[in-house]
Amino acid sequence: MKIQWSLILALVFALITAVFAVINVDTVEVNLLFGTVGLPKILLILGCTLLGGIIVGSFGIFRGYRLQKQVKTLNAQLVHIQEATGYVFPETKPEELPAEEQPTTNS
């Protein structure tokens, strides 16, 4: 459900950006460090939006890569600890345990 809301919000943002860009079609001078360029505002707005999306997407991909690397490291540590101690995870779920063995939560 969270993905659907994210998709809906992204589509609404894209629609608002597109309408805003279409309204602004005048030419504007953009001063780059090495010279000036005349661009329509629509290209400038859409280009900046695309660049922002690429930057945010890159950070998301980097974060996902870093988290996957951390998960692999922690899984390797867990396997090492299990082999060293001989511990085996119980296969029963907490709700299937008798009342005296169920984990307690401190509220």
N, C-alpha and C positions, 0 to 999 in steps of 0.2 A: 504494500500500500504506500510505503514511503517513496518508492521509486516512481509510482504513478503521480504523486503530488509534485515530486521534483520535475518530472516531465511536463506536467501542466504548467507549473510556474516558469519553466524554461520557455515553453511555447508562448505564454503571455508576455514574457520579457522580450522575446524575439519579435512578436507582433508590435509591441509598443515601440521598440527600436526601429522597426521597418517603417511604421507610420511617421515617427519623428524624422527619420532620414528622408522620406519622400517629401515631406513638407519643406525641408531645407535643401533646395536644389541650387542655390546661388553659388557662384564661384568665390573661393576664399584663397588668399595667399598664405602659404605655410612656409615659415622661415626655418630652413634646415641650417645646420652649422656651416655648410659649404655653399649655400645659395637658397633661393626662394623658388617655390613651385606653386602654380595656380591649380587648385583642385576644387571640384564641386563638393559642397558640404556633405552630400549624400555618401560619396566615397570615403571622405574623412571619418564620418560617423560610423559607417559600416566597417571600415578598416580598423578603427580603434576598438570597436566591439569585438571583432574577430581576434585581434591581438590580445585583448583582455581574456577572452575565452581560451586561447592557446596557453597563456600564462597560468591561468587557474587550472586548466587540465593538466599541464605539466607538473604543477605542485601536487595534484591529486595522484598522478601516476607515480611520482617519486615517493609520496607518503605510502601508497599501497605496496610498492617495492620494498621499502624499508620495513614495513610491518610484516610482510611475508618472510623477509630475511630473519626478523626477530622471532617469528613463530618457528621457523626451521631450527634456529639455535636453541630455543627453549625446548622443543621436542627432542632434540639430540641430548640435551642435559637431562631431560626426564628419563629417556631410555637408559642413559648412563647410570643415573641414580637407581632406577629399578633393577638394573643388572647388578649393581653393587650391593643393594640391600635385599634383593629377592622379593620386593613388594609387588603384589599383583592387585590391580584395581578390582573391587567387588562389582559384579554384574547387576546387582539389584538396584532399583531406584529408591530414593529416600521414602517415597510414599508406601513402598512395599515392606519397609523395615518395621519391626515391632515398635510400639510406642516408646519403650525405654531406650531404643537405639537410634531414634530419629534425631537428626541434628537440630539444635535449638538456635533460635535467632534472638539476639538481644535487641530489644526495641527501646 
